[in-house]
Amino acid sequence: MGKKLTSRAEDYSKWYNELVVKADLAENSGVRGCMVIKPYGFAIWEKMQAQLDKMFKETGHENAYFPLFIPKSYLSKEASHVEGFAKECAVVTHYRLKNAEDGSGIVVDEDAKLEEELIVRPTSETIIWDTYRRWIQSYRDLPLLINQWANVVRWEMRTRLFLRTAEFLWQEGHTAHATEKEAMEEAEQMMHVYAEFAEDYMAVPVIKGTKTESERFAGAEETFCIEALMQDGKALQAGTSHFLGQNFAKAFDVKFANKEGKQDHVWATSWGVSTRLMGALIMTHSDDNGLVLPPKLAPIQVVIVPIYKGQEQLDAISEKVNPLVKELRSKGITVKFDSRDTHKPGFKFNEYELKGVPVRLAIGQRDLENGTYEVARRDTLEKQSVAADEVVNKVVSLMDEIQENIHNKALAHRASHITEVESYDEFKKVLEEKGGFVSAHWDGTIATEDKIKEETKATIRCIPIGVKKEAGECMVTGKPSSYRVLFAKAY
């Protein structure tokens, strides 16, 4: 199959776009800025969703669903929130169409104007907090730990499949607590949950940290984040968790009677990850031959390709393979036996390499005679002949080996792309020539942050959790600084 991809070295952006389409993950739709997630891409997202959902429920959260449409007046109740999202909102103004009188087609019925415009949700804080006002009366109703799996719309002008689309899939957690301490602990806990998922399942190493004031979520008092580094040296925000204080509770008048019988506003958090994780997965591990998927998230973990001439040979191979398929599945491994007679083995090898299937087994007439399988691993492209009675154990061990190997490779790449600098000139040189995370002193002001962003396009990705105190001088202004922050150009 003509899988020839533009190389990463030649044009990383083009490589990414081609890979998403050629690996059958997603494609652009008839609606500008929106995507169609194809079955193979959606199968990866489903595995992500299933694992995250399990982790949320293990930490006491429940799923619910809230409306897609939000009354415009709700958005204006929390000033910084509406300011943060106003430019990205899709607005519904009418509720009916009609045939044009001149027969030219369908037009909006001007008599069907809504009394109040509806916003297609860019995020659900406002509709959810209006609902929580009815759900919460007493401390006995707290904590309220709710998650929603949904789609949201943010009107993006420059889009890229998975990384930035006008509509995307995500989960959003929204919790209410009796005390500030409980809410802050919740926000931090969810950052750690996201980090565990990224590291252990996506095999993507991340740095945990907090955002600066200018980079926080609109309406948040503190934003926790996990930041990943892509192969091209750009950072990608992989997940965020927000401590919202009492801002939304006050805006929507969500009060509870505490144990002393006094009325108080609840404390809030929100947290979310989206289909951007698909982009992170692709860009962290994949190579010029196609996708490289961690076994824990691969829709197909093992593919078996028969090499045969005629139905008789295929029948003999199938008789050998079918018990193997059952045994592997009994061990929780997803297996595909590709016995299609419409494509040659070479085509299939290329197809599954492009799609990132972690392990490929091939078996032909000679393998049948010798009692062997050819075992190929996607991460290193290494092949070896393995005895049939050892192949199950080999495949099982490869699941862990490949998962660990691609994580370690990504970790080594990140380690070699974190650079400490002292001067602004050195900072700009590293950004242009090397990329990656740049660790530098900053004076803590938004003015300096804005200047750096305007002049270099780099932003402060995070203030790392547990950052060590270290007296220094801001690389731009020379003013005192007590710790380093991480800068990078980002997606």
DATAUR-V735730 format. One record per backbone hydrogen bond with DSSP energy under -0.5 kcal/mol. CO is the residue of the C=O (numbers start at 1). NH is the residue of the N-H. Records with the same first field share a line. If there is no record, write none. Layout:
CO->NH  NH
This chain:
1->3
7->11
11->15
12->16
13->17
14->18
15->19
16->20
17->21
18->22
19->23
20->25  26
21->24
24->40  41
25->38
27->36
30->32
31->34
33->166  167
34->29
35->37
36->27  38
38->42
39->43
40->44
41->45
42->46
43->47
44->48
45->49
46->50
47->51
48->52
49->53
50->54
51->55
52->56
53->57
54->58
55->59
56->59  61
57->60
62->147
68->121
70->119
71->74  75
72->76
74->77
75->78
77->79
78->82
79->83
80->84
81->85
82->86
85->88
86->89
88->155
90->120
91->93
92->118
93->114
96->109
98->107
100->103
105->100
107->98
108->110
109->112
110->113
112->95
117->72
118->92
119->70  121
120->90
121->153
123->122
124->128
125->129
126->130
127->131
128->132
129->133
131->134  135
132->136
135->137
137->257
138->141
139->142
143->145
144->146  176
145->62
146->174
147->64
148->150  172
150->170
152->168
154->156
157->159
160->164
161->163
164->160
166->154
168->152
169->275
170->150
171->273
172->148
173->271
174->146
175->269
176->143  144
177->267
179->183
180->184
181->185
182->186
183->187
184->188
185->189
186->190
187->191
188->192
189->193
190->194
191->195
192->196
193->197
194->198
195->199
196->200
197->201  202
198->204
203->205
205->229
206->208
207->227
208->465
209->225
210->463
212->215  216
213->216
217->220
222->243
223->211
224->241
225->209
226->238  239
227->207
228->230  236
230->233
233->436
234->230
235->491
236->228  238
239->226
240->272
241->224
242->244  270
243->221  222
244->247
245->268
246->250
247->251
248->252
249->254
250->253
253->255
254->266
256->258  264
257->139
258->261
262->258
264->256
267->177
268->244  245
269->175
270->242
271->173
272->240
273->171
274->277
275->278  279
276->280
277->281
278->282
279->283
280->284
281->285
282->286
283->231
287->290
288->5
290->287
294->297  298
299->301
300->358
301->359
302->336
303->305  361
304->306  338
305->363
306->308
309->313
310->314
311->315
312->316
313->317
314->318
315->319
316->320
317->321
318->322
319->323
320->324
321->325
322->326
323->327
324->328
325->329
326->330
327->331
328->331  333
329->332
334->301  302
336->304  338
337->339
338->306
344->348
345->349
346->350
347->351
348->352
349->353
350->354
351->355
352->357
353->356
354->291
356->293
358->378
359->303
360->376
361->305
362->374
363->307
364->368
365->369
366->370
367->371  372
371->388
373->375  386
374->362  376
375->384
376->360
377->381
382->377
384->375
386->373
387->390  391
388->391
390->394
391->395
392->396
393->397
394->398
395->399
396->400
397->401
398->402
399->403
400->404
401->405
402->406
403->407
404->408
405->409
406->410
407->411
408->412
409->413
410->414
411->415
412->416
414->417
415->418
417->419  437
419->439
423->427
424->428
425->429
426->430
427->431
428->432
429->433
430->434  435
437->419  439
438->440  487
439->421
440->485
441->475
445->449
446->450
447->451
448->452
449->453
450->454
451->455
452->456  458
453->457
459->461  488
462->464  486
463->210
464->467
472->481
474->478
475->424
479->474
481->472
482->470
483->442
485->440  487
486->461  462
487->438
488->459
489->235
